[in-house]
Amino acid sequence: MSIVRHFSQSLKKIVYGDTSIPQEFTIGLRQPQGEVAVFLHGFGAPLDVTERHTMACCAPFIIGVSVDGTGIAAPRKGGDISLRFCERGGEKRVLGLIRLAPKATVPLCRSELILFNVLGSTNYCLTRLRLWAHYLPAAYSNWRKFQTFDVKMRSSEIRASQVAFIRPHPLMLGSVNGESGGNIFPMNLLGDLGNDYFAFALKDSRRPAHLVERLRSIAVSNVPLSLCSVAFKLATNHTKEFIDWNQLPFPLTLSRSLLIPIPASAPRVREMKVDQVHKFGSHTLFIARIVSDEWHSNDPQVHIVHGFYQHSRLRGDKAKLKSSLIEDSLNKHGMAAS
């Protein structure tokens, strides 16, 4: 090893410690996940919206929160609006917060979806020194390469998205099918809205967004750990209009009502009819009604969390962190990292 390389690795270890890990971690959890609670502050008493919010767009970064009733979108006078991400157990630490400003309100049956612009965020998963050791070079890289990005997120939006992924996000496979053909693709910008509503966001520059908008129906399948690496490989289907169902490396079955092809091993499948379509910047937000919800098992399913939270949830335990890195590589690629 050259002296320069050795010095570079030593410096990196000093600056990052053991926090130089993947930004995106896969973990297995049962649903609904019970690790992290999300509370909406600024509308009176804090509201538990753990299972009532979604990322609506990345650039600009927009978050939607569903609340029961109507006409309650006026924030408390003089109060800051934020989403706070907290441990459900243990010390119930506040792990992060995202500061919000109301953008629009979308009426739903018996509820409304409040859309918020993201103003900024604070992440408590790592010490401030470690965080800024990551933030500063990332911000410089983002500034240099900004124009080449498909989704042009500002550095402040990227940091807020890292907080949003403190709450484990289930990885799901969306299936659509019509007379001309169909497709199946991974999704993780999604969330329950309550009262049989569900929301998901798809890149407007990708084919599935336009296919879903045209067909107005979709089957959404949770992903078992055994199917994780295959689900990641299906990301290439975002560039395809249609696929050959016979070429998929796993057995299929048909969803109960809409008869859409779905993975036979899916632990949970929800069929949906799209009610509303909202186009923002980089993403299209779909608001759908759930027409059927089938549970086949509640074994651990694939969830995505940010690496900073993974380090925090393991309390910096080096052995557990190393084991989780191997597990993550197996989940994503079907092989351990070398």
Backbone torsions as a table, in degrees:
resi	resn	phi	psi	omega
1	MET	NA	131.8	-179.3
2	SER	-69.0	158.1	179.4
3	ILE	-61.7	-40.6	-179.0
4	VAL	-62.7	-44.6	-179.2
5	ARG	-66.2	-42.4	179.0
6	HIS	-61.3	-42.5	178.4
7	PHE	-63.9	-41.4	-179.7
8	SER	-62.3	-42.9	-179.8
9	GLN	-68.8	-36.9	178.4
10	SER	-66.0	-41.8	178.5
11	LEU	-64.7	-41.3	179.1
12	LYS	-61.9	-39.4	180.0
13	LYS	-67.1	-37.1	178.1
14	ILE	-65.5	-45.1	-175.3
15	VAL	-70.9	-46.3	-172.6
16	TYR	-101.3	-18.9	-174.6
17	GLY	61.2	-131.2	178.5
18	ASP	-100.5	21.5	-178.6
19	THR	-97.8	4.6	176.5
20	SER	-83.7	76.9	-173.1
21	ILE	-129.2	168.5	-179.7
22	PRO	-56.2	144.0	176.3
23	GLN	-67.3	-32.4	-175.1
24	GLU	-113.9	121.7	179.1
25	PHE	-115.5	141.6	172.2
26	THR	-103.3	132.9	177.3
27	ILE	-137.1	156.9	177.9
28	GLY	-100.5	123.8	178.3
29	LEU	-139.2	152.3	171.4
30	ARG	-82.9	158.7	-179.8
31	GLN	-104.6	146.2	-9.1
32	PRO	-73.6	143.8	-178.9
33	GLN	-60.3	144.2	-176.1
34	GLY	-117.0	12.6	-176.5
35	GLU	-80.9	-42.3	-170.1
36	VAL	-125.5	131.5	173.7
37	ALA	-105.7	146.0	179.9
38	VAL	-122.2	126.5	-177.9
39	PHE	-119.3	137.4	174.1
40	LEU	-93.1	121.6	178.0
41	HIS	-109.3	145.8	174.9
42	GLY	118.7	-3.2	-179.7
43	PHE	-123.6	44.8	-174.7
44	GLY	94.1	-139.1	179.3
45	ALA	-64.4	144.1	179.0
46	PRO	-56.0	138.4	-179.9
47	LEU	-107.1	131.0	175.3
48	ASP	-77.6	109.1	-177.8
49	VAL	-118.8	28.0	-178.3
50	THR	-52.4	-44.2	-179.6
51	GLU	-107.6	28.6	-177.8
52	ARG	-136.4	29.8	179.5
53	HIS	-145.0	162.8	-177.5
54	THR	-154.2	155.2	169.9
55	MET	-83.3	119.6	-174.4
56	ALA	-93.1	-25.5	-179.7
57	CYS	-164.0	150.1	179.4
58	CYS	-95.2	-39.7	-177.4
59	ALA	-137.7	100.2	1.1
60	PRO	-71.4	157.0	-178.1
61	PHE	-78.3	115.8	-178.3
62	ILE	-127.4	134.6	178.1
63	ILE	-118.4	137.7	176.3
64	GLY	-110.3	136.9	178.7
65	VAL	-127.6	128.1	-179.2
66	SER	-95.6	131.6	177.4
67	VAL	-130.6	143.2	179.4
68	ASP	-71.0	152.6	-178.2
69	GLY	84.6	-178.7	179.3
70	THR	-136.2	158.6	176.7
71	GLY	72.5	23.4	-179.3
72	ILE	-111.5	17.8	-173.7
73	ALA	-80.1	2.9	178.5
74	ALA	-82.6	120.2	-178.9
75	PRO	-70.4	160.2	177.0
76	ARG	-63.4	135.4	-177.8
77	LYS	-60.5	132.0	177.6
78	GLY	73.6	3.0	-177.7
79	GLY	-99.3	140.6	174.6
80	ASP	-78.3	144.7	178.7
81	ILE	-103.0	133.0	-179.8
82	SER	-156.9	157.6	165.8
83	LEU	-102.2	130.4	179.6
84	ARG	-117.1	131.2	-176.3
85	PHE	-105.8	119.0	-170.9
86	CYS	-130.5	149.5	171.5
87	GLU	-64.0	139.3	174.5
88	ARG	-81.0	-31.7	-178.7
89	GLY	-117.5	-165.8	177.4
90	GLY	58.9	-129.5	-177.9
91	GLU	-83.4	-2.6	-178.5
92	LYS	53.8	43.6	-178.9
93	ARG	-64.7	147.0	167.8
94	VAL	-79.3	120.2	-174.4
95	LEU	-95.3	-22.4	179.5
96	GLY	178.1	165.2	175.5
97	LEU	-146.5	151.6	177.1
98	ILE	-123.0	123.5	179.4
99	ARG	-85.4	137.1	-169.4
100	LEU	-127.7	157.9	171.5
101	ALA	-136.3	130.3	-178.1
102	PRO	-59.6	137.8	179.8
103	LYS	-113.1	-50.4	-177.4
104	ALA	-162.3	164.8	177.2
105	THR	-125.3	130.4	179.9
106	VAL	-110.3	117.4	-179.9
107	PRO	-71.7	137.0	173.4
108	LEU	-126.0	172.2	177.5
109	CYS	-71.5	118.6	178.2
110	ARG	69.1	9.0	179.4
111	SER	-161.2	-179.6	174.8
112	GLU	-145.0	149.8	177.9
113	LEU	-102.9	115.7	178.3
114	ILE	-93.0	122.9	177.8
115	LEU	-96.0	134.1	-177.3
116	PHE	-123.3	139.2	164.1
117	ASN	-78.3	146.3	178.8
118	VAL	-92.9	124.3	-178.6
119	LEU	-93.0	-29.8	-177.5
120	GLY	170.5	-177.3	-176.0
121	SER	-156.6	163.5	173.2
122	THR	-136.3	131.1	-178.0
123	ASN	-114.0	124.4	-178.8
124	TYR	-106.3	9.3	-175.7
125	CYS	-71.4	-30.2	176.0
126	LEU	-122.9	165.2	175.2
127	THR	-65.2	156.8	-178.3
128	ARG	-58.7	-38.5	-179.8
129	LEU	-63.6	-45.3	178.7
130	ARG	-64.4	-41.3	-179.4
131	LEU	-60.2	-48.0	-177.7
132	TRP	-71.5	-23.2	172.2
133	ALA	-63.3	-33.0	175.5
134	HIS	-82.2	-42.1	-173.1
135	TYR	-63.6	-45.2	-170.9
136	LEU	-64.2	-51.7	177.3
137	PRO	-65.2	-33.1	178.3
138	ALA	-65.9	-40.4	178.7
139	ALA	-64.5	-40.4	178.6
140	TYR	-64.5	-44.4	178.4
141	SER	-63.3	-40.8	179.3
142	ASN	-63.5	-40.0	179.1
143	TRP	-64.4	-41.3	-177.8
144	ARG	-68.9	-38.0	-172.0
145	LYS	-104.1	5.2	-169.5
146	PHE	-51.0	-46.6	-174.4
147	GLN	-68.0	-18.5	-178.9
148	THR	-88.9	-10.0	-176.0
149	PHE	-74.3	143.1	174.4
150	ASP	-69.2	-44.3	175.8
151	VAL	-111.9	110.2	-171.6
152	LYS	-88.4	80.2	178.3
153	MET	-88.5	134.9	173.5
154	ARG	-71.2	159.8	-178.5
155	SER	-58.2	-39.4	179.3
156	SER	-64.9	-33.6	178.3
157	GLU	-71.7	-38.3	177.4
158	ILE	-62.2	-43.0	179.5
159	ARG	-64.0	-38.8	178.1
160	ALA	-66.3	-37.6	178.6
161	SER	-65.3	-31.9	176.1
162	GLN	-63.8	-36.7	176.0
163	VAL	-69.0	-41.5	-179.7
164	ALA	-58.5	-33.3	-179.7
165	PHE	-88.5	15.1	164.8
166	ILE	-68.2	-42.0	173.1
167	ARG	-72.3	122.5	-179.6
168	PRO	-57.0	125.9	178.7
169	HIS	-99.3	124.4	176.6
170	PRO	-67.4	137.0	171.1
171	LEU	-85.4	129.7	-178.0
172	MET	-130.0	159.9	174.6
173	LEU	-111.0	123.4	176.5
174	GLY	-94.8	129.4	178.5
175	SER	-116.5	132.9	174.7
176	VAL	-132.6	150.8	-178.8
177	ASN	-155.2	137.3	178.6
178	GLY	-142.3	-172.7	-177.7
179	GLU	-62.1	-33.6	-177.4
180	SER	-84.3	-17.7	-178.3
181	GLY	146.1	-173.8	-177.0
182	GLY	-148.5	-174.8	-177.0
183	ASN	-156.9	159.2	173.2
184	ILE	-140.6	134.3	-170.0
185	PHE	-153.2	150.3	179.1
186	PRO	-75.2	149.0	-179.9
187	MET	-141.2	141.3	170.7
188	ASN	-145.4	3.2	171.2
189	LEU	-96.1	85.8	-171.6
190	LEU	-160.1	167.4	177.7
191	GLY	-178.5	150.9	172.5
192	ASP	-68.9	147.4	176.6
193	LEU	-117.5	-1.0	-177.8
194	GLY	82.9	164.0	178.1
195	ASN	54.2	38.7	178.1
196	ASP	65.3	24.6	173.1
197	TYR	-107.0	150.2	179.9
198	PHE	-143.5	145.1	179.8
199	ALA	-128.9	146.4	174.6
200	PHE	-150.0	149.8	-178.7
201	ALA	-118.0	136.0	178.2
202	LEU	-126.7	145.3	177.8
203	LYS	-59.2	128.8	-179.7
204	ASP	-67.4	-22.9	-179.0
205	SER	-82.2	-2.8	-178.2
206	ARG	-107.2	155.3	-174.2
207	ARG	-62.7	-43.0	-175.7
208	PRO	-56.8	-34.1	-179.6
209	ALA	-58.4	-43.0	-178.2
210	HIS	-76.1	-31.4	177.3
211	LEU	-67.7	-44.2	178.1
212	VAL	-64.3	-41.4	179.4
213	GLU	-61.2	-35.5	-179.0
214	ARG	-77.8	-42.4	-175.0
215	LEU	-83.3	-29.8	175.9
216	ARG	64.3	19.5	174.8
217	SER	-146.5	152.8	-175.9
218	ILE	-159.0	149.2	170.3
219	ALA	-112.6	128.6	-175.9
220	VAL	-114.7	119.3	-175.2
221	SER	-111.8	132.4	170.3
222	ASN	-70.7	153.8	-172.8
223	VAL	-107.9	120.9	174.0
224	PRO	-72.4	156.7	-178.8
225	LEU	-57.5	-32.5	-178.6
226	SER	-65.9	-19.4	-177.3
227	LEU	-105.7	6.0	-171.3
228	CYS	-61.6	-50.7	-176.9
229	SER	-63.0	-35.8	177.4
230	VAL	-66.6	-40.9	179.1
231	ALA	-60.4	-40.3	178.1
232	PHE	-64.5	-39.1	179.5
233	LYS	-66.1	-26.8	-179.8
234	LEU	-72.0	-2.3	176.4
235	ALA	-58.4	-26.9	178.5
236	THR	-64.2	-20.1	179.9
237	ASN	-70.2	-13.3	175.8
238	HIS	-66.2	-18.2	179.4
239	THR	-96.6	1.8	-175.8
240	LYS	-112.4	143.4	174.6
241	GLU	-73.0	-51.9	-179.3
242	PHE	-133.9	159.4	175.9
243	ILE	-125.8	167.3	172.8
244	ASP	-93.5	108.1	-176.9
245	TRP	-57.8	-29.5	-177.3
246	ASN	-71.8	-14.2	-178.2
247	GLN	-91.2	-2.6	-179.3
248	LEU	-71.6	141.5	-174.6
249	PRO	-86.3	28.9	177.6
250	PHE	-151.9	153.3	-179.2
251	PRO	-69.3	148.9	-179.2
252	LEU	-115.0	158.9	167.3
253	THR	-139.9	179.3	-179.5
254	LEU	-106.4	140.9	177.1
255	SER	-64.4	157.2	-167.0
256	ARG	-62.0	-48.5	-172.8
257	SER	-103.7	-44.4	-174.4
258	LEU	-89.6	-7.4	176.2
259	LEU	55.5	45.7	177.5
260	ILE	-97.6	136.3	178.2
261	PRO	-60.9	133.0	-179.7
262	ILE	-139.9	159.8	176.2
263	PRO	-62.8	132.3	-179.6
264	ALA	-64.8	-24.4	-177.3
265	SER	-92.7	5.5	-177.9
266	ALA	-61.6	126.4	-179.6
267	PRO	-72.0	-25.5	179.5
268	ARG	-147.5	137.1	179.9
269	VAL	-134.1	128.2	175.5
270	ARG	-119.1	127.0	174.4
271	GLU	-93.8	140.3	-174.4
272	MET	-139.5	149.8	171.2
273	LYS	-114.2	126.8	-177.3
274	VAL	-73.5	124.9	178.4
275	ASP	-94.9	-43.4	-174.1
276	GLN	-136.0	147.5	177.2
277	VAL	-128.9	124.7	-179.2
278	HIS	-126.6	120.9	179.5
279	LYS	-98.3	128.3	178.5
280	PHE	-114.0	-110.8	179.3
281	GLY	-101.5	-93.3	-176.6
282	SER	-76.3	-19.8	-171.9
283	HIS	-128.2	156.4	170.5
284	THR	-107.6	129.1	179.2
285	LEU	-96.4	127.1	177.5
286	PHE	-109.9	128.7	174.6
287	ILE	-110.3	121.3	-172.2
288	ALA	-126.8	154.9	172.9
289	ARG	-97.1	133.8	177.8
290	ILE	-79.7	122.0	-179.6
291	VAL	-101.1	-19.0	172.5
292	SER	-155.9	149.7	-178.0
293	ASP	-142.0	105.9	-177.2
294	GLU	-111.9	126.9	174.0
295	TRP	-103.5	125.5	176.6
296	HIS	-105.7	-25.6	174.1
297	SER	-165.5	164.5	173.9
298	ASN	-124.4	40.6	172.0
299	ASP	-68.3	162.5	177.9
300	PRO	-54.5	135.0	-178.5
301	GLN	-119.3	162.2	-174.8
302	VAL	-71.4	128.0	173.1
303	HIS	-127.9	151.4	178.2
304	ILE	-109.8	131.7	173.4
305	VAL	-132.1	160.9	177.0
306	HIS	-79.5	150.6	-177.7
307	GLY	-59.5	-34.3	178.7
308	PHE	-62.6	-41.3	178.5
309	TYR	-69.4	-38.2	178.0
310	GLN	-58.9	-41.4	177.2
311	HIS	-63.1	-40.7	-178.9
312	SER	-68.7	-42.7	-176.2
313	ARG	-68.1	-24.7	177.4
314	LEU	-93.6	4.9	178.1
315	ARG	54.5	32.3	177.4
316	GLY	68.5	14.7	179.3
317	ASP	-66.6	113.0	-172.9
318	LYS	-62.2	-40.9	-179.3
319	ALA	-65.9	-44.5	179.2
320	LYS	-67.2	-36.9	179.5
321	LEU	-64.8	-43.2	178.3
322	LYS	-62.3	-42.2	179.0
323	SER	-63.7	-39.6	-179.1
324	SER	-69.1	-30.3	176.2
325	LEU	-65.7	-41.0	177.4
326	ILE	-65.8	-44.5	179.7
327	GLU	-61.8	-41.6	179.7
328	ASP	-62.8	-42.5	179.1
329	SER	-64.9	-40.2	176.5
330	LEU	-63.1	-43.0	179.9
331	ASN	-61.0	-44.3	-173.6
332	LYS	-79.4	-39.4	-169.7
333	HIS	-119.2	-8.1	-176.8
334	GLY	75.8	14.0	179.0
335	MET	-150.5	155.0	178.6
336	ALA	-78.9	148.5	177.3
337	ALA	-65.9	139.9	-179.2
338	SER	-80.0	NA	NA
